Amino acid sequence: MNVIECPEFRALLLYLQENLTNDDIPGRTKIRSSILKMWQTEFLKLKSELEGSLGKVSFTADIWSDSRLRPFLAITAHWIQRLDNGSLSL
């Protein structure tokens, strides 16, 4: 997130988009608050969907590293819910 505060990065953005001004580029605190707001919205949507599940929620996880040995972790949740038309959906 701190890269957005780097003057060289901001200059690059301004160079790549001619009609952009420095005031158009958000700072790290604005980006952080936008991410948290978006996360809250998606979390509430997921919570609502999970409340409508017909049984248990199953989780799978995978851990790997790329060629530069950077670690990654993925967690996936699976559940079944009944749709408005009465059919089931995974």
MMTF fields as JSON, N, C-alpha, C and O atoms, coordinates in Angstrom:
{
  "mmtfVersion": "1.0.0",
  "mmtfProducer": "UNKNOWN",
  "numBonds": 359,
  "numAtoms": 360,
  "numGroups": 90,
  "numChains": 1,
  "numModels": 1,
  "chainsPerModel": [1],
  "groupsPerChain": [90],
  "chainIdList": ["A"],
  "bondAtomList": [4, 2, 8, 6, 12, 10, 16, 14, 20, 18, 24, 22, 28, 26, 32, 30, 36, 34, 40, 38, 44, 42, 48, 46, 52, 50, 56, 54, 60, 58, 64, 62, 68, 66, 72, 70, 76, 74, 80, 78, 84, 82, 88, 86, 92, 90, 96, 94, 100, 98, 104, 102, 108, 106, 112, 110, 116, 114, 120, 118, 124, 122, 128, 126, 132, 130, 136, 134, 140, 138, 144, 142, 148, 146, 152, 150, 156, 154, 160, 158, 164, 162, 168, 166, 172, 170, 176, 174, 180, 178, 184, 182, 188, 186, 192, 190, 196, 194, 200, 198, 204, 202, 208, 206, 212, 210, 216, 214, 220, 218, 224, 222, 228, 226, 232, 230, 236, 234, 240, 238, 244, 242, 248, 246, 252, 250, 256, 254, 260, 258, 264, 262, 268, 266, 272, 270, 276, 274, 280, 278, 284, 282, 288, 286, 292, 290, 296, 294, 300, 298, 304, 302, 308, 306, 312, 310, 316, 314, 320, 318, 324, 322, 328, 326, 332, 330, 336, 334, 340, 338, 344, 342, 348, 346, 352, 350, 356, 354],
  "bondOrderList": [1, 1, 1, 1, 1, 1, 1, 1, 1, 1, 1, 1, 1, 1, 1, 1, 1, 1, 1, 1, 1, 1, 1, 1, 1, 1, 1, 1, 1, 1, 1, 1, 1, 1, 1, 1, 1, 1, 1, 1, 1, 1, 1, 1, 1, 1, 1, 1, 1, 1, 1, 1, 1, 1, 1, 1, 1, 1, 1, 1, 1, 1, 1, 1, 1, 1, 1, 1, 1, 1, 1, 1, 1, 1, 1, 1, 1, 1, 1, 1, 1, 1, 1, 1, 1, 1, 1, 1, 1],
  "groupList": [{"groupName": "MET", "atomNameList": ["N", "CA", "C", "O"], "elementList": ["N", "C", "C", "O"], "formalChargeList": [0, 0, 0, 0], "bondAtomList": [1, 0, 2, 1, 3, 2], "bondOrderList": [1, 1, 2], "singleLetterCode": "M", "chemCompType": "L-PEPTIDE LINKING"}, {"groupName": "ASN", "atomNameList": ["N", "CA", "C", "O"], "elementList": ["N", "C", "C", "O"], "formalChargeList": [0, 0, 0, 0], "bondAtomList": [1, 0, 2, 1, 3, 2], "bondOrderList": [1, 1, 2], "singleLetterCode": "N", "chemCompType": "L-PEPTIDE LINKING"}, {"groupName": "VAL", "atomNameList": ["N", "CA", "C", "O"], "elementList": ["N", "C", "C", "O"], "formalChargeList": [0, 0, 0, 0], "bondAtomList": [1, 0, 2, 1, 3, 2], "bondOrderList": [1, 1, 2], "singleLetterCode": "V", "chemCompType": "L-PEPTIDE LINKING"}, {"groupName": "ILE", "atomNameList": ["N", "CA", "C", "O"], "elementList": ["N", "C", "C", "O"], "formalChargeList": [0, 0, 0, 0], "bondAtomList": [1, 0, 2, 1, 3, 2], "bondOrderList": [1, 1, 2], "singleLetterCode": "I", "chemCompType": "L-PEPTIDE LINKING"}, {"groupName": "GLU", "atomNameList": ["N", "CA", "C", "O"], "elementList": ["N", "C", "C", "O"], "formalChargeList": [0, 0, 0, 0], "bondAtomList": [1, 0, 2, 1, 3, 2], "bondOrderList": [1, 1, 2], "singleLetterCode": "E", "chemCompType": "L-PEPTIDE LINKING"}, {"groupName": "CYS", "atomNameList": ["N", "CA", "C", "O"], "elementList": ["N", "C", "C", "O"], "formalChargeList": [0, 0, 0, 0], "bondAtomList": [1, 0, 2, 1, 3, 2], "bondOrderList": [1, 1, 2], "singleLetterCode": "C", "chemCompType": "L-PEPTIDE LINKING"}, {"groupName": "PRO", "atomNameList": ["N", "CA", "C", "O"], "elementList": ["N", "C", "C", "O"], "formalChargeList": [0, 0, 0, 0], "bondAtomList": [1, 0, 2, 1, 3, 2], "bondOrderList": [1, 1, 2], "singleLetterCode": "P", "chemCompType": "L-PEPTIDE LINKING"}, {"groupName": "PHE", "atomNameList": ["N", "CA", "C", "O"], "elementList": ["N", "C", "C", "O"], "formalChargeList": [0, 0, 0, 0], "bondAtomList": [1, 0, 2, 1, 3, 2], "bondOrderList": [1, 1, 2], "singleLetterCode": "F", "chemCompType": "L-PEPTIDE LINKING"}, {"groupName": "ARG", "atomNameList": ["N", "CA", "C", "O"], "elementList": ["N", "C", "C", "O"], "formalChargeList": [0, 0, 0, 0], "bondAtomList": [1, 0, 2, 1, 3, 2], "bondOrderList": [1, 1, 2], "singleLetterCode": "R", "chemCompType": "L-PEPTIDE LINKING"}, {"groupName": "ALA", "atomNameList": ["N", "CA", "C", "O"], "elementList": ["N", "C", "C", "O"], "formalChargeList": [0, 0, 0, 0], "bondAtomList": [1, 0, 2, 1, 3, 2], "bondOrderList": [1, 1, 2], "singleLetterCode": "A", "chemCompType": "L-PEPTIDE LINKING"}, {"groupName": "LEU", "atomNameList": ["N", "CA", "C", "O"], "elementList": ["N", "C", "C", "O"], "formalChargeList": [0, 0, 0, 0], "bondAtomList": [1, 0, 2, 1, 3, 2], "bondOrderList": [1, 1, 2], "singleLetterCode": "L", "chemCompType": "L-PEPTIDE LINKING"}, {"groupName": "TYR", "atomNameList": ["N", "CA", "C", "O"], "elementList": ["N", "C", "C", "O"], "formalChargeList": [0, 0, 0, 0], "bondAtomList": [1, 0, 2, 1, 3, 2], "bondOrderList": [1, 1, 2], "singleLetterCode": "Y", "chemCompType": "L-PEPTIDE LINKING"}, {"groupName": "GLN", "atomNameList": ["N", "CA", "C", "O"], "elementList": ["N", "C", "C", "O"], "formalChargeList": [0, 0, 0, 0], "bondAtomList": [1, 0, 2, 1, 3, 2], "bondOrderList": [1, 1, 2], "singleLetterCode": "Q", "chemCompType": "L-PEPTIDE LINKING"}, {"groupName": "THR", "atomNameList": ["N", "CA", "C", "O"], "elementList": ["N", "C", "C", "O"], "formalChargeList": [0, 0, 0, 0], "bondAtomList": [1, 0, 2, 1, 3, 2], "bondOrderList": [1, 1, 2], "singleLetterCode": "T", "chemCompType": "L-PEPTIDE LINKING"}, {"groupName": "ASP", "atomNameList": ["N", "CA", "C", "O"], "elementList": ["N", "C", "C", "O"], "formalChargeList": [0, 0, 0, 0], "bondAtomList": [1, 0, 2, 1, 3, 2], "bondOrderList": [1, 1, 2], "singleLetterCode": "D", "chemCompType": "L-PEPTIDE LINKING"}, {"groupName": "GLY", "atomNameList": ["N", "CA", "C", "O"], "elementList": ["N", "C", "C", "O"], "formalChargeList": [0, 0, 0, 0], "bondAtomList": [1, 0, 2, 1, 3, 2], "bondOrderList": [1, 1, 2], "singleLetterCode": "G", "chemCompType": "PEPTIDE LINKING"}, {"groupName": "LYS", "atomNameList": ["N", "CA", "C", "O"], "elementList": ["N", "C", "C", "O"], "formalChargeList": [0, 0, 0, 0], "bondAtomList": [1, 0, 2, 1, 3, 2], "bondOrderList": [1, 1, 2], "singleLetterCode": "K", "chemCompType": "L-PEPTIDE LINKING"}, {"groupName": "SER", "atomNameList": ["N", "CA", "C", "O"], "elementList": ["N", "C", "C", "O"], "formalChargeList": [0, 0, 0, 0], "bondAtomList": [1, 0, 2, 1, 3, 2], "bondOrderList": [1, 1, 2], "singleLetterCode": "S", "chemCompType": "L-PEPTIDE LINKING"}, {"groupName": "TRP", "atomNameList": ["N", "CA", "C", "O"], "elementList": ["N", "C", "C", "O"], "formalChargeList": [0, 0, 0, 0], "bondAtomList": [1, 0, 2, 1, 3, 2], "bondOrderList": [1, 1, 2], "singleLetterCode": "W", "chemCompType": "L-PEPTIDE LINKING"}, {"groupName": "HIS", "atomNameList": ["N", "CA", "C", "O"], "elementList": ["N", "C", "C", "O"], "formalChargeList": [0, 0, 0, 0], "bondAtomList": [1, 0, 2, 1, 3, 2], "bondOrderList": [1, 1, 2], "singleLetterCode": "H", "chemCompType": "L-PEPTIDE LINKING"}],
  "groupTypeList": [0, 1, 2, 3, 4, 5, 6, 4, 7, 8, 9, 10, 10, 10, 11, 10, 12, 4, 1, 10, 13, 1, 14, 14, 3, 6, 15, 8, 13, 16, 3, 8, 17, 17, 3, 10, 16, 0, 18, 12, 13, 4, 7, 10, 16, 10, 16, 17, 4, 10, 4, 15, 17, 10, 15, 16, 2, 17, 7, 13, 9, 14, 3, 18, 17, 14, 17, 8, 10, 8, 6, 7, 10, 9, 3, 13, 9, 19, 18, 3, 12, 8, 10, 14, 1, 15, 17, 10, 17, 10],
  "groupIdList": [1, 2, 3, 4, 5, 6, 7, 8, 9, 10, 11, 12, 13, 14, 15, 16, 17, 18, 19, 20, 21, 22, 23, 24, 25, 26, 27, 28, 29, 30, 31, 32, 33, 34, 35, 36, 37, 38, 39, 40, 41, 42, 43, 44, 45, 46, 47, 48, 49, 50, 51, 52, 53, 54, 55, 56, 57, 58, 59, 60, 61, 62, 63, 64, 65, 66, 67, 68, 69, 70, 71, 72, 73, 74, 75, 76, 77, 78, 79, 80, 81, 82, 83, 84, 85, 86, 87, 88, 89, 90],
  "secStructList": [7, 4, 4, 4, 4, 7, 2, 2, 2, 2, 2, 2, 2, 2, 2, 2, 7, 6, 6, 7, 7, 4, 4, 4, 1, 7, 7, 2, 2, 2, 2, 2, 2, 2, 2, 2, 2, 2, 2, 2, 2, 2, 2, 2, 2, 2, 2, 2, 2, 2, 2, 6, 5, 1, 1, 7, 7, 3, 3, 3, 3, 3, 3, 3, 3, 7, 6, 6, 7, 7, 3, 3, 3, 3, 3, 3, 3, 3, 7, 7, 3, 3, 7, 6, 6, 1, 7, 3, 3, 7],
  "xCoordList": [0.807, 0.0, 0.851, 0.432, 2.031, 2.868, 3.402, 3.833, 3.384, 3.918, 3.152, 3.707, 1.898, 1.092, 1.626, 1.359, 2.375, 2.948, 4.291, 4.799, 4.865, 6.163, 6.023, 5.215, 6.789, 6.676, 6.932, 6.287, 7.853, 8.153, 6.976, 6.681, 6.31, 5.151, 4.008, 3.346, 3.79, 2.741, 3.055, 2.163, 4.323, 4.735, 4.487, 4.077, 4.733, 4.481, 2.996, 2.634, 2.134, 0.694, 0.262, -0.544, 0.793, 0.459, 0.956, 0.3, 2.11, 2.661, 1.814, 1.58, 1.357, 0.592, -0.826, -1.411, -1.378, -2.745, -2.715, -2.708, -2.697, -2.479, -3.541, -3.226, -4.79, -5.85, -5.963, -6.866, -5.077, -5.057, -4.286, -3.272, -4.78, -4.035, -3.59, -4.099, -2.645, -2.134, -3.247, -3.227, -4.213, -5.333, -6.268, -7.017, -6.233, -7.077, -6.551, -7.303, -5.282, -4.673, -4.883, -4.407, -5.59, -5.849, -4.58, -3.648, -4.57, -3.462, -3.684, -4.724, -2.695, -2.801, -3.925, -4.519, -4.232, -5.318, -6.67, -7.549, -6.845, -8.09, -8.217, -9.293, -7.113, -7.145, -7.459, -8.261, -6.824, -7.063, -8.537, -9.143, -9.101, -10.505, -11.439, -12.463, -11.099, -11.921, -11.882, -12.907, -10.706, -10.572, -11.362, -12.067, -11.253, -11.984, -13.493, -14.24, -13.937, -15.362, -15.866, -16.935, -15.084, -15.449, -15.455, -16.339, -14.468, -14.407, -15.644, -16.231, -16.041, -17.218, -18.466, -19.277, -18.628, -19.78, -19.795, -20.828, -18.659, -18.573, -18.739, -19.34, -18.212, -18.36, -19.825, -20.279, -20.565, -21.987, -22.77, -23.696, -22.407, -23.06, -22.787, -23.699, -21.548, -21.192, -21.899, -22.401, -21.941, -22.614, -24.087, -24.627, -24.732, -26.131, -26.317, -27.259, -25.417, -25.499, -25.287, -25.969, -24.345, -24.066, -25.227, -25.456, -25.955, -27.114, -28.196, -29.028, -28.194, -29.172, -28.692, -29.367, -27.533, -27.023, -27.882, -28.483, -27.925, -28.784, -28.084, -28.688, -26.883, -26.152, -24.852, -24.767, -23.86, -22.55, -21.781, -22.07, -20.816, -19.93, -18.597, -18.025, -18.109, -16.834, -15.754, -16.013, -14.555, -13.433, -12.318, -12.061, -11.667, -10.463, -9.37, -9.642, -8.145, -7.022, -5.89, -5.727, -5.118, -3.959, -2.854, -3.095, -1.655, -0.489, 0.561, 0.814, 1.17, 2.207, 3.152, 2.904, 4.227, 5.127, 5.435, 5.385, 5.755, 6.087, 7.583, 8.292, 8.053, 9.459, 10.416, 11.598, 9.902, 10.723, 10.562, 11.022, 9.903, 9.674, 8.806, 8.932, 7.918, 6.934, 5.785, 5.274, 5.376, 4.318, 2.921, 2.673, 2.021, 0.621, -0.253, 0.124, -1.417, -2.395, -3.766, -4.15, -4.501, -5.868, -6.802, -6.515, -7.898, -8.927, -10.243, -10.629, -10.926, -12.186, -13.274, -13.046, -14.444, -15.595, -16.61, -16.826, -17.231, -18.239, -19.493, -19.403, -20.657, -21.916, -23.013, -22.845, -24.127, -25.28, -26.385, -26.64, -27.039, -28.166, -29.321, -29.126, -30.512, -31.696, -31.96, -32.024, -32.112, -32.391, -33.869, -34.669, -34.239, -35.626, -36.57, -37.747, -36.049, -36.891, -36.984, -37.613, -36.382, -36.46, -35.32, -35.18, -34.506, -33.399, -32.233, -32.172, -31.318, -30.159, -28.956, -28.822, -28.093, -26.906, -25.719, -25.814, -24.591, -23.356, -22.613, -21.538],
  "yCoordList": [-1.2, 0.0, 1.264, 2.309, 1.158, 2.353, 2.804, 3.949, 1.933, 2.304, 3.487, 4.251, 3.634, 4.736, 6.092, 7.112, 6.107, 7.358, 7.695, 8.802, 6.76, 6.964, 7.993, 7.799, 9.071, 10.11, 9.579, 10.02, 8.651, 8.099, 7.292, 7.347, 6.551, 5.779, 6.702, 6.473, 7.733, 8.704, 9.397, 9.624, 9.727, 10.355, 9.403, 9.837, 8.113, 7.129, 7.077, 7.037, 7.077, 7.071, 8.309, 8.219, 9.445, 10.692, 10.676, 11.211, 10.064, 9.96, 9.033, 9.318, 7.92, 6.927, 7.382, 6.94, 8.259, 8.735, 10.254, 10.889, 10.833, 12.272, 13.139, 14.223, 12.683, 13.505, 13.328, 13.892, 12.569, 12.337, 13.458, 13.933, 13.873, 14.842, 14.17, 13.111, 14.787, 14.213, 14.065, 13.134, 14.979, 14.903, 13.734, 13.306, 13.212, 12.067, 10.748, 9.78, 10.709, 9.473, 9.409, 10.28, 8.39, 8.306, 7.966, 7.362, 8.359, 8.009, 6.642, 6.018, 6.175, 4.829, 4.702, 3.631, 5.774, 5.674, 5.555, 4.838, 6.246, 6.139, 4.737, 4.141, 4.215, 2.868, 1.849, 0.938, 2.004, 1.097, 1.124, 0.072, 2.301, 2.392, 1.826, 1.227, 2.009, 1.441, -0.078, -0.731, -0.643, -2.105, -2.648, -3.648, -2.003, -2.466, -2.363, -3.238, -1.303, -1.128, -2.223, -2.796, -2.501, -3.549, -4.917, -5.735, -5.166, -6.429, -6.583, -7.664, -5.536, -5.583, -5.927, -6.743, -5.315, -5.591, -7.054, -7.718, -7.556, -8.948, -9.921, -10.982, -9.575, -10.429, -10.579, -11.685, -9.475, -9.529, -10.332, -11.062, -10.204, -10.976, -12.471, -13.289, -12.821, -14.222, -14.762, -15.886, -13.98, -14.399, -14.69, -15.673, -13.845, -14.043, -15.342, -16.093, -15.603, -16.831, -18.063, -19.073, -17.986, -19.129, -19.427, -20.584, -18.401, -18.615, -19.402, -20.046, -19.356, -20.095, -21.466, -22.135, -21.899, -23.208, -24.317, -24.15, -25.453, -26.566, -27.559, -28.558, -27.326, -28.271, -27.663, -26.479, -28.491, -28.054, -27.348, -27.511, -26.577, -25.904, -26.646, -26.872, -27.023, -27.731, -26.766, -25.88, -26.951, -26.102, -26.938, -28.062, -26.39, -26.989, -25.932, -24.732, -26.391, -25.456, -25.977, -27.184, -25.054, -25.402, -24.396, -23.193, -24.907, -24.067, -24.396, -25.566, -23.362, -23.579, -22.388, -21.373, -22.524, -21.396, -21.298, -22.288, -20.083, -19.88, -20.096, -20.51, -19.816, -20.057, -19.177, -19.496, -18.068, -17.189, -17.524, -16.779, -18.655, -19.162, -18.243, -18.225, -17.476, -16.688, -17.615, -18.348, -17.591, -18.511, -17.993, -16.788, -18.914, -18.606, -19.577, -20.728, -19.113, -19.933, -19.613, -18.447, -20.653, -20.469, -21.304, -22.464, -20.72, -21.429, -21.26, -20.146, -22.372, -22.356, -22.984, -24.01, -22.384, -22.925, -23.449, -22.838, -24.58, -25.189, -25.444, -25.925, -25.119, -25.395, -25.512, -25.092, -26.081, -26.231, -25.328, -25.256, -24.64, -23.789, -24.009, -24.426, -23.724, -23.837, -22.488, -21.457, -22.512, -21.297, -20.966, -21.782, -19.773, -19.321, -20.232, -20.358, -20.867, -21.757, -23.156, -24.026, -23.396, -24.687, -25.632, -26.656, -25.329, -26.216, -25.971, -24.952, -26.932, -26.829, -26.319, -26.575, -25.605, -25.053, -25.253, -25.019, -25.689, -25.843, -24.536, -24.434],
  "zCoordList": [0.0, 0.0, 0.0, -0.499, 0.556, 0.651, -0.7, -0.837, -1.696, -3.005, -3.604, -4.393, -3.234, -3.774, -3.312, -3.948, -2.214, -1.692, -2.35, -2.175, -3.1, -3.741, -4.87, -5.778, -4.825, -5.861, -7.268, -8.22, -7.41, -8.731, -9.273, -10.467, -8.408, -8.834, -9.249, -10.262, -8.466, -8.8, -10.128, -10.945, -10.331, -11.595, -12.765, -13.841, -12.558, -13.604, -13.945, -15.121, -12.933, -13.172, -13.952, -14.879, -13.578, -14.264, -15.711, -16.605, -15.931, -17.285, -18.156, -19.33, -17.574, -18.331, -18.651, -19.639, -17.828, -18.03, -18.051, -16.996, -19.223, -19.373, -18.7, -18.209, -18.668, -18.075, -16.562, -15.944, -15.969, -14.525, -13.835, -14.345, -12.668, -11.866, -10.578, -10.208, -9.907, -8.658, -7.619, -6.814, -7.634, -6.687, -6.984, -6.106, -8.21, -8.575, -8.009, -7.891, -7.663, -7.158, -5.653, -4.924, -5.182, -3.742, -2.964, -3.495, -1.719, -0.823, -0.21, -0.421, 0.557, 1.126, 2.142, 2.265, 2.875, 3.844, 3.147, 3.624, 2.03, 1.247, 0.645, 0.671, 0.102, -0.464, 0.628, 0.42, 1.798, 2.914, 3.333, 3.531, 3.465, 3.895, 2.825, 3.154, 1.562, 0.477, 0.496, 0.3, 0.729, 0.804, 1.983, 1.848, 3.133, 4.314, 4.122, 4.559, 3.474, 3.2, 2.253, 2.463, 1.216, 0.265, 0.954, 0.701, 1.825, 2.563, 3.443, 3.494, 4.124, 4.998, 4.198, 4.636, 3.032, 2.172, 1.741, 1.832, 1.274, 0.822, 1.976, 1.808, 3.149, 4.328, 4.717, 5.01, 4.721, 5.066, 4.031, 4.385, 2.758, 1.7, 1.886, 1.768, 2.174, 2.406, 3.643, 3.629, 4.698, 5.929, 5.667, 6.174, 4.882, 4.529, 3.738, 3.987, 2.785, 2.003, 2.872, 2.696, 3.808, 4.674, 5.617, 5.971, 6.023, 6.883, 6.159, 6.799, 4.825, 4.04, 3.604, 2.821, 4.1, 3.693, 4.297, 5.358, 3.597, 4.016, 4.925, 5.314, 5.26, 6.108, 6.558, 6.883, 6.568, 7.023, 5.91, 4.724, 6.319, 5.385, 5.414, 6.481, 4.232, 4.137, 3.656, 2.842, 4.166, 3.8, 3.18, 3.613, 2.176, 1.626, 1.676, 1.623, 1.779, 1.835, 0.964, 0.788, 0.428, -0.374, -0.064, 0.032, 0.088, 0.364, -0.692, -0.982, -1.262, -2.255, -2.273, -1.622, -3.019, -3.231, -4.716, -5.445, -5.147, -6.557, -6.768, -5.851, -7.967, -8.29, -7.482, -7.351, -6.942, -6.101, -4.62, -3.755, -4.333, -2.981, -2.127, -0.903, -2.779, -2.032, -1.65, -2.497, -0.388, 0.042, -0.297, -0.285, -0.597, -0.863, -0.097, 0.118, 0.313, 1.005, 0.429, 0.332, 0.046, -0.444, 0.423, 0.719, 0.819, 1.583, 0.835, 0.482, 0.6, -0.134, 0.719, 1.36, 0.735, 1.459, 0.449, -0.598, 0.767, -0.103, 0.737, 1.866, 0.18, 0.852, -0.189, -1.334, 0.212, -0.666, -0.152, 1.05, -1.078, -0.689, -1.655, -2.797, -1.18, -2.017, -2.677, -2.008, -3.994, -4.747, -4.675, -4.216, -5.126, -5.082, -5.881, -5.543, -6.943, -7.747, -7.165, -7.768, -6.017, -5.339, -5.651, -4.983, -6.634, -6.962, -5.999, -5.311, -5.973, -5.096, -5.874, -7.07, -5.193, -5.826, -4.908, -3.703, -5.474, -4.705, -4.71, -4.119]
}
